[in-house]
């Protein structure tokens, strides 16, 4: 599969971009180079390669879950304009 100048013009039109003839030619060459490289990668034998999600293995990026003391609810609700039953009370907005 190869990219033609006509393909570049079509994609440019879809993206509402305008290029000079020189730029279209350059994009055509660049895209064909990328496709050629992908074809080369298809030839690599990967049968014995373990599947990986990323470039390096991360065992556990999360910290330990440790229970800590929290803020006192009553002292926090002192900052609220109005509260009821341990919650901030707000005006009704839906009928």
Order of alpha helices (4+ residues) and beta strands (2+ residues): alpha-alpha-alpha-beta-beta
